[in-house]
Amino acid sequence: MEHSLTFLGTGASCGVPSYYCGCAACVEARTDTRAARSCACLLVSATDTSAPLPTQTRHTLIDAGPELRTQLVRAEASAIDRLLVTHEHFDHIGGIPQLEFYVKLKSLVPLPVYAGSEASAAIRQQFSFMLDTLDLRPLDLWQRLEFDGIAYTPLPAQHAPGTFGFLIESPKTRLAYFPDTGPLPQEALAALAVEPLDILVIDATFNGRNWMPRSHHSISDAIALAERLAPAKAYLTHLSMHYDEPITCVGLSELLAPYGGAIEPAYDGLRVAL
């Protein structure tokens, strides 16, 4: 079985470029599409290479932002086997309606959706018209799930009530995914420190002043956490690039250059082997 991870989106809810913004980051993204960012979500893929051709790939989606359709088209993902939800905010669940006709026309069975109580309540309220296409399943902190040879364990994050990060473990890789969080709770830090991390994917919403220090990281906060946890590789995600001091991808690469590639910004469409 071969496993990989695709960053479908790596931006905060404002996106890059924003229609209303003319900051340096948005100007860069308008002239270089590689600098554009959509709402943060992740696709984990498992391909059974021992099966007869054509090989079958199964996909686990983590969050479903409002640009989900275009993200999945870009990733050439034609099926979703399940959805895991980190929290209830619209930039992480707003794309769920784009799964409705995938279920009605292709899979023909309700899509398993694993979510905490707060996120489940938000999904039921906001998307009541499509509950016949969703198989909502409860998800609790520390509840280990395993699909296609990969384990997912929800860990506590400091953001909206009931927000999760995920410890994702394949046979080769131990990865922590926290796309929306302020300072990690001690229980999460302790769980991540049990064994060395291969990959840390961490919220880096703000540059310069952190407007929301209880619920988000700045880029410097994310760097400090990466230095503390010392993963083999750290990726910054949920980047707004606008606030409080706009920073371009060129500027961010220069800022991270002293780390010699150990800390890098993720980008939309980036694929990583697990």
Secondary structure by P-SEA (a helix, b strand, c coil): cccccccccccccccccccccccaaaaaaaaccccccccbbbbbbbbcccccccbbbbbbbcccccaaaaaaaaaccccccbbbbccccccccccccccccccccccccbbbbbbcaaaaaaaaaaccccccccbbbbbccccccccccbbbbbbbbccccbbbbbbcccccbbbbbbcccccccaaaaaaaacccccbbbbbcccccccccccccccaaaaaaaaaaacccbbbbccccccccccccaaaaaaaaccccccbbbbcccccccc
